[in-house]
Amino acid sequence: MRTIITVIGKDAVGITAKVSAVCANRNANIVDITQSVLQDVFVMVMLTEIQDLNCSFKEFKEDFCRLSQETGLDMRVMHEDVFDSMHRI
């Protein structure tokens, strides 16, 4: 099982580190990552494997919800099945 994590917002030092730390703490493996800064806007898409999570998927998403509120960044975690279904139409 995999997830797609997106992060968008004002660029700042440590964004990738904070997102990676949540993944590491929850035992989610980062498979691929792409990021860019468009003027002062940080944009990142991360693909993670979650079959070895040490928590529920709901708790994993809630971690990112809290981090989103703390940082003021828009962070979304989408299960790969949902992502695939959205793009089959």
TAPERA-V776953 format. One record per residue. RES is the residue in three letters. PSI is psi in whole degrees, -180 to 180 (* if undefined). Layout:
BEGIN
res->RES psi->PSI
res->RES psi->PSI
END
This chain:
BEGIN
res->MET psi->143
res->ARG psi->161
res->THR psi->157
res->ILE psi->123
res->ILE psi->128
res->THR psi->145
res->VAL psi->127
res->ILE psi->136
res->GLY psi->-173
res->LYS psi->132
res->ASP psi->142
res->ALA psi->159
res->VAL psi->135
res->GLY psi->4
res->ILE psi->-51
res->THR psi->-39
res->ALA psi->-42
res->LYS psi->-43
res->VAL psi->-44
res->SER psi->-36
res->ALA psi->-41
res->VAL psi->-45
res->CYS psi->-46
res->ALA psi->-43
res->ASN psi->-30
res->ARG psi->5
res->ASN psi->34
res->ALA psi->129
res->ASN psi->124
res->ILE psi->117
res->VAL psi->-41
res->ASP psi->151
res->ILE psi->140
res->THR psi->140
res->GLN psi->155
res->SER psi->156
res->VAL psi->117
res->LEU psi->101
res->GLN psi->-106
res->ASP psi->18
res->VAL psi->122
res->PHE psi->132
res->VAL psi->127
res->MET psi->141
res->VAL psi->129
res->MET psi->136
res->LEU psi->127
res->THR psi->150
res->GLU psi->132
res->ILE psi->13
res->GLN psi->-20
res->ASP psi->22
res->LEU psi->144
res->ASN psi->22
res->CYS psi->178
res->SER psi->161
res->PHE psi->-37
res->LYS psi->-45
res->GLU psi->-38
res->PHE psi->-47
res->LYS psi->-39
res->GLU psi->-34
res->ASP psi->-43
res->PHE psi->-30
res->CYS psi->-45
res->ARG psi->-45
res->LEU psi->-37
res->SER psi->-44
res->GLN psi->-39
res->GLU psi->-36
res->THR psi->-16
res->GLY psi->14
res->LEU psi->151
res->ASP psi->112
res->MET psi->132
res->ARG psi->140
res->VAL psi->122
res->MET psi->129
res->HIS psi->141
res->GLU psi->-35
res->ASP psi->-42
res->VAL psi->-45
res->PHE psi->-47
res->ASP psi->-42
res->SER psi->-40
res->MET psi->-31
res->HIS psi->9
res->ARG psi->-19
res->ILE psi->*
END
